[in-house]
Amino acid sequence: MKKISFRLFIILIVLVSTILCKPKKKDEIDPQLLSVLLSQSSGVNSSCQKFLLSEATCVGTPDNAVTGCPSLISALKSKITPSDKNSDSVAELYFNCFTDANLIYTQGTGCQKSSFNTNADFRKAQRSTSTGSTQNANAAWKLQFNNCASIDNGTPPASSGLKDTGTKLSADPFI
């Protein structure tokens, strides 16, 4: 009797593990996430990739971080004033702060992978004057963004390290 129970137990374990431990299908791998993870580097490039990844959670066809970051970094650095402080290390601080602002927005809206077609649509929605359920998320995002950029008398969060740089942005670099 014990041999039958033990064999039945082993068969049950094998059956359950076979069902639960199936390998992922090839189409279940997120190529954007894989691209970011494989190309991780330090500094401003890594911060830009995290910024794009924070938007990608809501975007159906997200921008490729590897090819998109050079232009985003350039656009951001061109808006840093005074211009003699538009270094990679300062741009990195801005990207980190803006990533936090994006997370505030995505949590507030409860967006999903298909909420926006592109990153440009995502950014346009953040900056819009909305009503209804997204109004609070837009207001919270705008406050955080303005604080990070020191626009409209905003003061960067102490944890961002931006206040110590003595910089601000002359305009929104992402529109």
VMD Tcl script that builds the backbone (N, CA, C; Angstrom):
set m [mol new atoms 525]
animate dup $m
set s [atomselect $m all]
$s set {name element resname resid chain x y z} {
  {N N MET 1 A 0.822 -1.196 0.000}
  {CA C MET 1 A 0.000 0.000 0.000}
  {C C MET 1 A 0.864 1.257 0.000}
  {N N LYS 2 A 1.967 1.250 0.798}
  {CA C LYS 2 A 2.848 2.402 0.853}
  {C C LYS 2 A 3.525 2.642 -0.485}
  {N N LYS 3 A 3.885 1.559 -1.216}
  {CA C LYS 3 A 4.527 1.705 -2.513}
  {C C LYS 3 A 3.579 2.370 -3.505}
  {N N ILE 4 A 2.314 2.039 -3.471}
  {CA C ILE 4 A 1.325 2.623 -4.380}
  {C C ILE 4 A 1.128 4.099 -4.050}
  {N N SER 5 A 1.034 4.436 -2.770}
  {CA C SER 5 A 0.874 5.833 -2.354}
  {C C SER 5 A 2.098 6.654 -2.735}
  {N N PHE 6 A 3.276 6.103 -2.526}
  {CA C PHE 6 A 4.504 6.811 -2.862}
  {C C PHE 6 A 4.595 7.034 -4.371}
  {N N ARG 7 A 4.259 6.008 -5.162}
  {CA C ARG 7 A 4.288 6.138 -6.627}
  {C C ARG 7 A 3.257 7.167 -7.094}
  {N N LEU 8 A 2.098 7.145 -6.507}
  {CA C LEU 8 A 1.058 8.104 -6.860}
  {C C LEU 8 A 1.519 9.533 -6.512}
  {N N PHE 9 A 2.170 9.669 -5.365}
  {CA C PHE 9 A 2.701 10.966 -4.946}
  {C C PHE 9 A 3.763 11.453 -5.934}
  {N N ILE 10 A 4.661 10.603 -6.338}
  {CA C ILE 10 A 5.719 10.971 -7.293}
  {C C ILE 10 A 5.105 11.348 -8.638}
  {N N ILE 11 A 4.155 10.580 -9.100}
  {CA C ILE 11 A 3.484 10.887 -10.377}
  {C C ILE 11 A 2.774 12.232 -10.291}
  {N N LEU 12 A 2.135 12.510 -9.183}
  {CA C LEU 12 A 1.450 13.778 -8.977}
  {C C LEU 12 A 2.451 14.937 -8.986}
  {N N ILE 13 A 3.569 14.797 -8.326}
  {CA C ILE 13 A 4.615 15.828 -8.296}
  {C C ILE 13 A 5.145 16.080 -9.709}
  {N N VAL 14 A 5.423 15.027 -10.445}
  {CA C VAL 14 A 5.926 15.164 -11.812}
  {C C VAL 14 A 4.891 15.857 -12.686}
  {N N LEU 15 A 3.650 15.484 -12.560}
  {CA C LEU 15 A 2.586 16.092 -13.352}
  {C C LEU 15 A 2.427 17.574 -13.032}
  {N N VAL 16 A 2.400 17.924 -11.769}
  {CA C VAL 16 A 2.256 19.319 -11.351}
  {C C VAL 16 A 3.464 20.134 -11.800}
  {N N SER 17 A 4.666 19.606 -11.612}
  {CA C SER 17 A 5.858 20.355 -12.014}
  {C C SER 17 A 5.936 20.506 -13.528}
  {N N THR 18 A 5.455 19.553 -14.270}
  {CA C THR 18 A 5.439 19.666 -15.728}
  {C C THR 18 A 4.495 20.777 -16.170}
  {N N ILE 19 A 3.375 20.888 -15.520}
  {CA C ILE 19 A 2.408 21.921 -15.868}
  {C C ILE 19 A 2.906 23.295 -15.461}
  {N N LEU 20 A 3.452 23.420 -14.262}
  {CA C LEU 20 A 3.869 24.714 -13.739}
  {C C LEU 20 A 5.209 25.187 -14.274}
  {N N CYS 21 A 6.041 24.302 -14.719}
  {CA C CYS 21 A 7.405 24.677 -15.116}
  {C C CYS 21 A 7.608 24.673 -16.627}
  {N N LYS 22 A 6.584 24.964 -17.360}
  {CA C LYS 22 A 6.726 25.040 -18.811}
  {C C LYS 22 A 7.585 26.247 -19.162}
  {N N PRO 23 A 8.464 26.100 -20.138}
  {CA C PRO 23 A 9.263 27.257 -20.556}
  {C C PRO 23 A 8.380 28.293 -21.239}
  {N N LYS 24 A 8.804 29.552 -21.145}
  {CA C LYS 24 A 8.046 30.624 -21.784}
  {C C LYS 24 A 8.109 30.478 -23.294}
  {N N LYS 25 A 7.043 30.854 -23.924}
  {CA C LYS 25 A 7.029 30.878 -25.377}
  {C C LYS 25 A 7.894 32.034 -25.840}
  {N N LYS 26 A 8.426 31.892 -27.026}
  {CA C LYS 26 A 9.323 32.910 -27.563}
  {C C LYS 26 A 8.657 34.280 -27.640}
  {N N ASP 27 A 7.386 34.330 -27.977}
  {CA C ASP 27 A 6.704 35.616 -28.116}
  {C C ASP 27 A 6.355 36.261 -26.777}
  {N N GLU 28 A 6.628 35.594 -25.665}
  {CA C GLU 28 A 6.352 36.175 -24.358}
  {C C GLU 28 A 7.519 37.019 -23.844}
  {N N ILE 29 A 8.646 36.995 -24.518}
  {CA C ILE 29 A 9.803 37.771 -24.108}
  {C C ILE 29 A 9.628 39.194 -24.617}
  {N N ASP 30 A 9.735 40.159 -23.712}
  {CA C ASP 30 A 9.578 41.559 -24.071}
  {C C ASP 30 A 10.890 42.051 -24.699}
  {N N PRO 31 A 10.900 42.280 -26.012}
  {CA C PRO 31 A 12.155 42.687 -26.656}
  {C C PRO 31 A 12.684 44.024 -26.159}
  {N N GLN 32 A 11.794 44.951 -25.802}
  {CA C GLN 32 A 12.227 46.259 -25.286}
  {C C GLN 32 A 12.955 46.080 -23.965}
  {N N LEU 33 A 12.382 45.313 -23.062}
  {CA C LEU 33 A 13.008 45.085 -21.768}
  {C C LEU 33 A 14.328 44.351 -21.938}
  {N N LEU 34 A 14.354 43.354 -22.806}
  {CA C LEU 34 A 15.573 42.613 -23.066}
  {C C LEU 34 A 16.663 43.531 -23.617}
  {N N SER 35 A 16.288 44.404 -24.519}
  {CA C SER 35 A 17.241 45.355 -25.099}
  {C C SER 35 A 17.841 46.250 -24.029}
  {N N VAL 36 A 16.990 46.753 -23.147}
  {CA C VAL 36 A 17.473 47.629 -22.078}
  {C C VAL 36 A 18.397 46.867 -21.140}
  {N N LEU 37 A 18.009 45.657 -20.756}
  {CA C LEU 37 A 18.821 44.885 -19.827}
  {C C LEU 37 A 20.174 44.507 -20.418}
  {N N LEU 38 A 20.185 44.160 -21.703}
  {CA C LEU 38 A 21.435 43.770 -22.339}
  {C C LEU 38 A 22.379 44.939 -22.562}
  {N N SER 39 A 21.826 46.120 -22.693}
  {CA C SER 39 A 22.674 47.275 -22.994}
  {C C SER 39 A 22.882 48.174 -21.785}
  {N N GLN 40 A 22.610 47.659 -20.598}
  {CA C GLN 40 A 22.758 48.483 -19.395}
  {C C GLN 40 A 24.171 49.018 -19.274}
  {N N SER 41 A 24.253 50.257 -19.036}
  {CA C SER 41 A 25.530 50.903 -18.787}
  {C C SER 41 A 25.320 51.862 -17.629}
  {N N SER 42 A 26.364 52.499 -17.238}
  {CA C SER 42 A 26.223 53.433 -16.133}
  {C C SER 42 A 26.023 54.834 -16.683}
  {N N GLY 43 A 25.680 55.733 -15.804}
  {CA C GLY 43 A 25.595 57.129 -16.172}
  {C C GLY 43 A 24.327 57.538 -16.871}
  {N N VAL 44 A 24.451 58.568 -17.694}
  {CA C VAL 44 A 23.301 59.205 -18.310}
  {C C VAL 44 A 22.562 58.251 -19.250}
  {N N ASN 45 A 23.274 57.386 -19.948}
  {CA C ASN 45 A 22.616 56.461 -20.863}
  {C C ASN 45 A 21.704 55.501 -20.102}
  {N N SER 46 A 22.176 54.990 -19.001}
  {CA C SER 46 A 21.373 54.103 -18.170}
  {C C SER 46 A 20.145 54.828 -17.615}
  {N N SER 47 A 20.337 56.065 -17.178}
  {CA C SER 47 A 19.207 56.849 -16.644}
  {C C SER 47 A 18.173 57.125 -17.724}
  {N N CYS 48 A 18.636 57.408 -18.929}
  {CA C CYS 48 A 17.709 57.631 -20.046}
  {C C CYS 48 A 16.928 56.355 -20.347}
  {N N GLN 49 A 17.608 55.217 -20.329}
  {CA C GLN 49 A 16.930 53.945 -20.584}
  {C C GLN 49 A 15.862 53.670 -19.527}
  {N N LYS 50 A 16.162 53.967 -18.284}
  {CA C LYS 50 A 15.168 53.791 -17.215}
  {C C LYS 50 A 13.994 54.745 -17.414}
  {N N PHE 51 A 14.273 55.957 -17.856}
  {CA C PHE 51 A 13.228 56.933 -18.148}
  {C C PHE 51 A 12.286 56.385 -19.230}
  {N N LEU 52 A 12.853 55.881 -20.317}
  {CA C LEU 52 A 12.027 55.317 -21.388}
  {C C LEU 52 A 11.274 54.080 -20.918}
  {N N LEU 53 A 11.899 53.286 -20.089}
  {CA C LEU 53 A 11.240 52.098 -19.558}
  {C C LEU 53 A 10.063 52.484 -18.664}
  {N N SER 54 A 10.182 53.604 -17.941}
  {CA C SER 54 A 9.074 54.059 -17.096}
  {C C SER 54 A 7.882 54.498 -17.941}
  {N N GLU 55 A 8.121 54.902 -19.163}
  {CA C GLU 55 A 7.025 55.235 -20.084}
  {C C GLU 55 A 6.487 53.978 -20.767}
  {N N ALA 56 A 7.365 53.022 -21.035}
  {CA C ALA 56 A 7.006 51.831 -21.807}
  {C C ALA 56 A 5.931 50.988 -21.144}
  {N N THR 57 A 5.758 51.129 -19.839}
  {CA C THR 57 A 4.728 50.337 -19.163}
  {C C THR 57 A 3.332 50.684 -19.653}
  {N N CYS 58 A 3.183 51.860 -20.290}
  {CA C CYS 58 A 1.873 52.313 -20.757}
  {C C CYS 58 A 1.770 52.393 -22.273}
  {N N VAL 59 A 2.832 52.030 -22.982}
  {CA C VAL 59 A 2.900 52.274 -24.419}
  {C C VAL 59 A 2.890 50.965 -25.192}
  {N N GLY 60 A 2.026 50.909 -26.206}
  {CA C GLY 60 A 1.922 49.718 -27.040}
  {C C GLY 60 A 3.175 49.458 -27.852}
  {N N THR 61 A 3.720 50.488 -28.469}
  {CA C THR 61 A 4.942 50.379 -29.263}
  {C C THR 61 A 5.952 51.387 -28.724}
  {N N PRO 62 A 6.677 51.014 -27.673}
  {CA C PRO 62 A 7.597 51.972 -27.050}
  {C C PRO 62 A 8.819 52.262 -27.911}
  {N N ASP 63 A 9.401 53.431 -27.676}
  {CA C ASP 63 A 10.644 53.806 -28.342}
  {C C ASP 63 A 11.745 52.839 -27.919}
  {N N ASN 64 A 12.647 52.570 -28.829}
  {CA C ASN 64 A 13.803 51.736 -28.526}
  {C C ASN 64 A 14.791 52.582 -27.742}
  {N N ALA 65 A 15.125 52.140 -26.553}
  {CA C ALA 65 A 15.999 52.914 -25.676}
  {C C ALA 65 A 17.399 53.081 -26.250}
  {N N VAL 66 A 17.903 52.063 -26.923}
  {CA C VAL 66 A 19.262 52.115 -27.443}
  {C C VAL 66 A 19.378 53.170 -28.542}
  {N N THR 67 A 18.390 53.240 -29.411}
  {CA C THR 67 A 18.454 54.221 -30.501}
  {C C THR 67 A 17.828 55.558 -30.122}
  {N N GLY 68 A 16.920 55.575 -29.164}
  {CA C GLY 68 A 16.229 56.809 -28.794}
  {C C GLY 68 A 16.971 57.686 -27.808}
  {N N CYS 69 A 17.811 57.093 -26.977}
  {CA C CYS 69 A 18.462 57.871 -25.924}
  {C C CYS 69 A 19.431 58.943 -26.429}
  {N N PRO 70 A 20.207 58.709 -27.468}
  {CA C PRO 70 A 21.108 59.793 -27.891}
  {C C PRO 70 A 20.375 61.109 -28.182}
  {N N SER 71 A 19.230 61.043 -28.857}
  {CA C SER 71 A 18.497 62.286 -29.152}
  {C C SER 71 A 17.833 62.852 -27.899}
  {N N LEU 72 A 17.347 62.003 -26.998}
  {CA C LEU 72 A 16.754 62.491 -25.756}
  {C C LEU 72 A 17.807 63.151 -24.866}
  {N N ILE 73 A 18.972 62.549 -24.801}
  {CA C ILE 73 A 20.059 63.119 -23.991}
  {C C ILE 73 A 20.455 64.477 -24.551}
  {N N SER 74 A 20.591 64.549 -25.863}
  {CA C SER 74 A 20.949 65.814 -26.511}
  {C C SER 74 A 19.887 66.884 -26.268}
  {N N ALA 75 A 18.611 66.503 -26.411}
  {CA C ALA 75 A 17.517 67.462 -26.197}
  {C C ALA 75 A 17.505 67.965 -24.761}
  {N N LEU 76 A 17.700 67.052 -23.806}
  {CA C LEU 76 A 17.700 67.440 -22.400}
  {C C LEU 76 A 18.878 68.360 -22.095}
  {N N LYS 77 A 20.047 67.983 -22.528}
  {CA C LYS 77 A 21.235 68.790 -22.237}
  {C C LYS 77 A 21.145 70.181 -22.863}
  {N N SER 78 A 20.464 70.298 -24.006}
  {CA C SER 78 A 20.340 71.612 -24.654}
  {C C SER 78 A 19.437 72.563 -23.869}
  {N N LYS 79 A 18.622 72.036 -22.957}
  {CA C LYS 79 A 17.700 72.862 -22.161}
  {C C LYS 79 A 18.241 73.188 -20.780}
  {N N ILE 80 A 19.378 72.619 -20.405}
  {CA C ILE 80 A 19.957 72.874 -19.088}
  {C C ILE 80 A 20.619 74.249 -19.087}
  {N N THR 81 A 20.225 75.069 -18.113}
  {CA C THR 81 A 20.855 76.376 -17.957}
  {C C THR 81 A 21.438 76.475 -16.548}
  {N N PRO 82 A 22.545 77.086 -16.377}
  {CA C PRO 82 A 23.409 77.663 -17.400}
  {C C PRO 82 A 24.041 76.559 -18.260}
  {N N SER 83 A 24.311 76.906 -19.506}
  {CA C SER 83 A 24.772 75.915 -20.475}
  {C C SER 83 A 26.134 75.321 -20.134}
  {N N ASP 84 A 26.935 75.999 -19.358}
  {CA C ASP 84 A 28.242 75.447 -18.996}
  {C C ASP 84 A 28.122 74.293 -17.987}
  {N N LYS 85 A 26.905 74.029 -17.508}
  {CA C LYS 85 A 26.686 72.928 -16.559}
  {C C LYS 85 A 25.890 71.780 -17.185}
  {N N ASN 86 A 25.773 71.764 -18.516}
  {CA C ASN 86 A 24.964 70.722 -19.158}
  {C C ASN 86 A 25.770 69.436 -19.376}
  {N N SER 87 A 26.273 68.894 -18.300}
  {CA C SER 87 A 27.098 67.688 -18.329}
  {C C SER 87 A 26.238 66.430 -18.276}
  {N N ASP 88 A 26.878 65.307 -18.551}
  {CA C ASP 88 A 26.194 64.014 -18.450}
  {C C ASP 88 A 25.707 63.759 -17.031}
  {N N SER 89 A 26.494 64.128 -16.040}
  {CA C SER 89 A 26.107 63.845 -14.656}
  {C C SER 89 A 24.872 64.649 -14.243}
  {N N VAL 90 A 24.750 65.883 -14.727}
  {CA C VAL 90 A 23.555 66.687 -14.424}
  {C C VAL 90 A 22.359 66.133 -15.190}
  {N N ALA 91 A 22.548 65.766 -16.458}
  {CA C ALA 91 A 21.456 65.173 -17.247}
  {C C ALA 91 A 20.963 63.886 -16.599}
  {N N GLU 92 A 21.875 63.110 -16.035}
  {CA C GLU 92 A 21.500 61.874 -15.347}
  {C C GLU 92 A 20.554 62.169 -14.177}
  {N N LEU 93 A 20.846 63.204 -13.420}
  {CA C LEU 93 A 19.974 63.582 -12.300}
  {C C LEU 93 A 18.585 63.970 -12.790}
  {N N TYR 94 A 18.511 64.709 -13.909}
  {CA C TYR 94 A 17.220 65.083 -14.465}
  {C C TYR 94 A 16.439 63.845 -14.917}
  {N N PHE 95 A 17.092 62.938 -15.635}
  {CA C PHE 95 A 16.398 61.725 -16.076}
  {C C PHE 95 A 15.865 60.937 -14.877}
  {N N ASN 96 A 16.657 60.813 -13.825}
  {CA C ASN 96 A 16.198 60.082 -12.638}
  {C C ASN 96 A 14.972 60.751 -12.023}
  {N N CYS 97 A 14.987 62.058 -11.953}
  {CA C CYS 97 A 13.855 62.787 -11.377}
  {C C CYS 97 A 12.607 62.635 -12.262}
  {N N PHE 98 A 12.803 62.720 -13.579}
  {CA C PHE 98 A 11.672 62.581 -14.502}
  {C C PHE 98 A 11.131 61.155 -14.522}
  {N N THR 99 A 11.989 60.186 -14.266}
  {CA C THR 99 A 11.522 58.796 -14.156}
  {C C THR 99 A 10.562 58.674 -12.981}
  {N N ASP 100 A 10.907 59.297 -11.858}
  {CA C ASP 100 A 10.016 59.290 -10.694}
  {C C ASP 100 A 8.688 59.976 -11.017}
  {N N ALA 101 A 8.744 61.064 -11.787}
  {CA C ALA 101 A 7.512 61.754 -12.183}
  {C C ALA 101 A 6.648 60.843 -13.052}
  {N N ASN 102 A 7.272 60.099 -13.963}
  {CA C ASN 102 A 6.526 59.164 -14.805}
  {C C ASN 102 A 5.858 58.083 -13.968}
  {N N LEU 103 A 6.550 57.604 -12.960}
  {CA C LEU 103 A 5.971 56.561 -12.107}
  {C C LEU 103 A 4.765 57.084 -11.341}
  {N N ILE 104 A 4.818 58.331 -10.919}
  {CA C ILE 104 A 3.660 58.960 -10.269}
  {C C ILE 104 A 2.477 58.967 -11.237}
  {N N TYR 105 A 2.750 59.326 -12.477}
  {CA C TYR 105 A 1.689 59.395 -13.497}
  {C C TYR 105 A 1.121 58.002 -13.809}
  {N N THR 106 A 1.997 57.030 -14.033}
  {CA C THR 106 A 1.509 55.699 -14.405}
  {C C THR 106 A 0.704 55.064 -13.274}
  {N N GLN 107 A 1.116 55.298 -12.033}
  {CA C GLN 107 A 0.355 54.768 -10.902}
  {C C GLN 107 A -0.987 55.480 -10.769}
  {N N GLY 108 A -0.979 56.786 -11.007}
  {CA C GLY 108 A -2.207 57.563 -10.873}
  {C C GLY 108 A -3.245 57.260 -11.930}
  {N N THR 109 A -2.784 56.898 -13.121}
  {CA C THR 109 A -3.730 56.612 -14.198}
  {C C THR 109 A -4.061 55.137 -14.307}
  {N N GLY 110 A -3.230 54.297 -13.716}
  {CA C GLY 110 A -3.447 52.859 -13.834}
  {C C GLY 110 A -3.307 52.382 -15.269}
  {N N CYS 111 A -2.450 53.043 -16.016}
  {CA C CYS 111 A -2.314 52.707 -17.435}
  {C C CYS 111 A -1.725 51.315 -17.609}
  {N N GLN 112 A -1.961 50.785 -18.794}
  {CA C GLN 112 A -1.471 49.463 -19.151}
  {C C GLN 112 A -0.682 49.557 -20.450}
  {N N LYS 113 A -0.118 48.456 -20.858}
  {CA C LYS 113 A 0.763 48.406 -22.036}
  {C C LYS 113 A 0.129 49.021 -23.284}
  {N N SER 114 A -1.168 48.987 -23.391}
  {CA C SER 114 A -1.816 49.486 -24.605}
  {C C SER 114 A -2.552 50.813 -24.398}
  {N N SER 115 A -2.285 51.493 -23.297}
  {CA C SER 115 A -2.990 52.745 -23.031}
  {C C SER 115 A -2.642 53.832 -24.039}
  {N N PHE 116 A -1.406 53.822 -24.539}
  {CA C PHE 116 A -0.959 54.810 -25.517}
  {C C PHE 116 A -0.232 54.088 -26.640}
  {N N ASN 117 A -0.360 54.602 -27.850}
  {CA C ASN 117 A 0.298 53.962 -28.986}
  {C C ASN 117 A 1.800 54.173 -28.972}
  {N N THR 118 A 2.231 55.386 -28.656}
  {CA C THR 118 A 3.647 55.726 -28.720}
  {C C THR 118 A 4.053 56.519 -27.480}
  {N N ASN 119 A 5.363 56.685 -27.312}
  {CA C ASN 119 A 5.869 57.507 -26.216}
  {C C ASN 119 A 5.420 58.952 -26.388}
  {N N ALA 120 A 5.350 59.421 -27.621}
  {CA C ALA 120 A 4.891 60.797 -27.879}
  {C C ALA 120 A 3.447 60.972 -27.412}
  {N N ASP 121 A 2.594 59.983 -27.652}
  {CA C ASP 121 A 1.208 60.039 -27.176}
  {C C ASP 121 A 1.154 60.053 -25.655}
  {N N PHE 122 A 2.015 59.255 -25.027}
  {CA C PHE 122 A 2.106 59.202 -23.567}
  {C C PHE 122 A 2.461 60.587 -23.020}
  {N N ARG 123 A 3.472 61.217 -23.603}
  {CA C ARG 123 A 3.916 62.538 -23.133}
  {C C ARG 123 A 2.854 63.602 -23.387}
  {N N LYS 124 A 2.168 63.506 -24.505}
  {CA C LYS 124 A 1.109 64.468 -24.806}
  {C C LYS 124 A -0.011 64.352 -23.771}
  {N N ALA 125 A -0.357 63.144 -23.393}
  {CA C ALA 125 A -1.412 62.925 -22.395}
  {C C ALA 125 A -0.997 63.467 -21.025}
  {N N GLN 126 A 0.262 63.306 -20.662}
  {CA C GLN 126 A 0.744 63.836 -19.383}
  {C C GLN 126 A 0.574 65.351 -19.318}
  {N N ARG 127 A 0.833 65.985 -20.428}
  {CA C ARG 127 A 0.861 67.438 -20.462}
  {C C ARG 127 A -0.503 68.061 -20.769}
  {N N SER 128 A -1.501 67.227 -20.993}
  {CA C SER 128 A -2.818 67.751 -21.347}
  {C C SER 128 A -3.578 68.238 -20.116}
  {N N THR 129 A -4.566 69.057 -20.375}
  {CA C THR 129 A -5.488 69.473 -19.326}
  {C C THR 129 A -6.620 68.459 -19.372}
  {N N SER 130 A -6.646 67.603 -18.391}
  {CA C SER 130 A -7.629 66.525 -18.414}
  {C C SER 130 A -8.725 66.755 -17.381}
  {N N THR 131 A -9.763 66.003 -17.561}
  {CA C THR 131 A -10.861 65.993 -16.603}
  {C C THR 131 A -11.129 64.549 -16.227}
  {N N GLY 132 A -11.847 64.363 -15.167}
  {CA C GLY 132 A -12.211 63.010 -14.773}
  {C C GLY 132 A -11.125 62.315 -13.983}
  {N N SER 133 A -11.005 61.018 -14.214}
  {CA C SER 133 A -10.148 60.181 -13.379}
  {C C SER 133 A -8.658 60.461 -13.555}
  {N N THR 134 A -8.238 61.008 -14.675}
  {CA C THR 134 A -6.800 61.265 -14.872}
  {C C THR 134 A -6.379 62.667 -14.454}
  {N N GLN 135 A -7.321 63.489 -14.060}
  {CA C GLN 135 A -7.006 64.870 -13.698}
  {C C GLN 135 A -6.004 64.940 -12.550}
  {N N ASN 136 A -6.192 64.149 -11.519}
  {CA C ASN 136 A -5.276 64.156 -10.380}
  {C C ASN 136 A -3.891 63.644 -10.770}
  {N N ALA 137 A -3.855 62.617 -11.615}
  {CA C ALA 137 A -2.565 62.083 -12.065}
  {C C ALA 137 A -1.809 63.116 -12.882}
  {N N ASN 138 A -2.511 63.833 -13.741}
  {CA C ASN 138 A -1.869 64.872 -14.545}
  {C C ASN 138 A -1.346 66.006 -13.657}
  {N N ALA 139 A -2.131 66.393 -12.676}
  {CA C ALA 139 A -1.714 67.473 -11.771}
  {C C ALA 139 A -0.496 67.051 -10.951}
  {N N ALA 140 A -0.495 65.824 -10.450}
  {CA C ALA 140 A 0.640 65.325 -9.668}
  {C C ALA 140 A 1.886 65.217 -10.541}
  {N N TRP 141 A 1.709 64.732 -11.776}
  {CA C TRP 141 A 2.851 64.631 -12.685}
  {C C TRP 141 A 3.410 66.012 -12.985}
  {N N LYS 142 A 2.520 66.983 -13.306}
  {CA C LYS 142 A 2.973 68.331 -13.664}
  {C C LYS 142 A 3.740 68.974 -12.506}
  {N N LEU 143 A 3.254 68.813 -11.297}
  {CA C LEU 143 A 3.936 69.370 -10.131}
  {C C LEU 143 A 5.335 68.759 -9.999}
  {N N GLN 144 A 5.422 67.437 -10.086}
  {CA C GLN 144 A 6.714 66.760 -9.965}
  {C C GLN 144 A 7.645 67.159 -11.112}
  {N N PHE 145 A 7.125 67.212 -12.341}
  {CA C PHE 145 A 7.942 67.592 -13.493}
  {C C PHE 145 A 8.465 69.018 -13.336}
  {N N ASN 146 A 7.576 69.945 -12.960}
  {CA C ASN 146 A 7.994 71.341 -12.773}
  {C C ASN 146 A 9.003 71.479 -11.639}
  {N N ASN 147 A 8.831 70.688 -10.594}
  {CA C ASN 147 A 9.812 70.718 -9.505}
  {C C ASN 147 A 11.165 70.195 -9.982}
  {N N CYS 148 A 11.169 69.085 -10.698}
  {CA C CYS 148 A 12.425 68.541 -11.208}
  {C C CYS 148 A 13.125 69.561 -12.104}
  {N N ALA 149 A 12.381 70.177 -12.999}
  {CA C ALA 149 A 12.951 71.092 -13.995}
  {C C ALA 149 A 13.168 72.502 -13.452}
  {N N SER 150 A 12.665 72.775 -12.257}
  {CA C SER 150 A 12.697 74.126 -11.663}
  {C C SER 150 A 11.967 75.128 -12.559}
  {N N ILE 151 A 10.874 74.682 -13.142}
  {CA C ILE 151 A 10.016 75.538 -13.969}
  {C C ILE 151 A 8.872 76.024 -13.093}
  {N N ASP 152 A 8.345 77.195 -13.379}
  {CA C ASP 152 A 7.219 77.757 -12.616}
  {C C ASP 152 A 7.513 77.792 -11.114}
  {N N ASN 153 A 8.720 78.247 -10.762}
  {CA C ASN 153 A 9.142 78.362 -9.367}
  {C C ASN 153 A 9.200 77.029 -8.638}
  {N N GLY 154 A 9.315 75.934 -9.368}
  {CA C GLY 154 A 9.434 74.625 -8.742}
  {C C GLY 154 A 10.793 74.440 -8.099}
  {N N THR 155 A 10.818 73.650 -7.041}
  {CA C THR 155 A 12.055 73.331 -6.339}
  {C C THR 155 A 12.275 71.830 -6.428}
  {N N PRO 156 A 13.428 71.416 -6.937}
  {CA C PRO 156 A 13.676 69.972 -7.077}
  {C C PRO 156 A 13.607 69.250 -5.734}
  {N N PRO 157 A 13.131 68.016 -5.743}
  {CA C PRO 157 A 13.132 67.231 -4.507}
  {C C PRO 157 A 14.562 67.112 -3.966}
  {N N ALA 158 A 14.708 67.168 -2.665}
  {CA C ALA 158 A 16.043 67.096 -2.044}
  {C C ALA 158 A 16.766 65.814 -2.443}
  {N N SER 159 A 16.020 64.737 -2.571}
  {CA C SER 159 A 16.635 63.445 -2.894}
  {C C SER 159 A 17.164 63.374 -4.322}
  {N N SER 160 A 16.757 64.300 -5.184}
  {CA C SER 160 A 17.173 64.252 -6.586}
  {C C SER 160 A 18.603 64.722 -6.802}
  {N N GLY 161 A 19.125 65.531 -5.913}
  {CA C GLY 161 A 20.458 66.080 -6.086}
  {C C GLY 161 A 20.520 67.252 -7.043}
  {N N LEU 162 A 19.391 67.640 -7.626}
  {CA C LEU 162 A 19.368 68.709 -8.623}
  {C C LEU 162 A 19.574 70.095 -8.018}
  {N N LYS 163 A 19.110 70.291 -6.817}
  {CA C LYS 163 A 19.236 71.611 -6.197}
  {C C LYS 163 A 20.705 72.019 -6.047}
  {N N ASP 164 A 21.539 71.049 -5.757}
  {CA C ASP 164 A 22.965 71.307 -5.575}
  {C C ASP 164 A 23.684 71.660 -6.880}
  {N N THR 165 A 23.074 71.367 -8.014}
  {CA C THR 165 A 23.739 71.633 -9.295}
  {C C THR 165 A 23.640 73.100 -9.708}
  {N N GLY 166 A 22.670 73.825 -9.149}
  {CA C GLY 166 A 22.479 75.217 -9.538}
  {C C GLY 166 A 21.979 75.372 -10.964}
  {N N THR 167 A 21.221 74.383 -11.424}
  {CA C THR 167 A 20.708 74.414 -12.791}
  {C C THR 167 A 19.194 74.407 -12.795}
  {N N LYS 168 A 18.651 74.680 -13.955}
  {CA C LYS 168 A 17.224 74.498 -14.208}
  {C C LYS 168 A 17.088 74.290 -15.706}
  {N N LEU 169 A 15.887 73.936 -16.126}
  {CA C LEU 169 A 15.646 73.748 -17.559}
  {C C LEU 169 A 14.964 74.992 -18.118}
  {N N SER 170 A 15.372 75.377 -19.308}
  {CA C SER 170 A 14.764 76.537 -19.945}
  {C C SER 170 A 13.399 76.213 -20.532}
  {N N ALA 171 A 13.154 74.930 -20.809}
  {CA C ALA 171 A 11.870 74.486 -21.371}
  {C C ALA 171 A 11.776 72.972 -21.242}
  {N N ASP 172 A 10.618 72.439 -21.536}
  {CA C ASP 172 A 10.387 71.000 -21.524}
  {C C ASP 172 A 11.157 70.376 -22.682}
  {N N PRO 173 A 12.101 69.495 -22.404}
  {CA C PRO 173 A 12.925 68.910 -23.473}
  {C C PRO 173 A 12.262 67.757 -24.237}
  {N N PHE 174 A 11.112 67.322 -23.787}
  {CA C PHE 174 A 10.516 66.123 -24.353}
  {C C PHE 174 A 9.292 66.366 -25.226}
  {N N ILE 175 A 9.039 67.626 -25.562}
  {CA C ILE 175 A 7.911 67.888 -26.466}
  {C C ILE 175 A 8.410 68.511 -27.752}
}
mol reanalyze $m
mol bondsrecalc $m
mol representation Tube
mol addrep $m
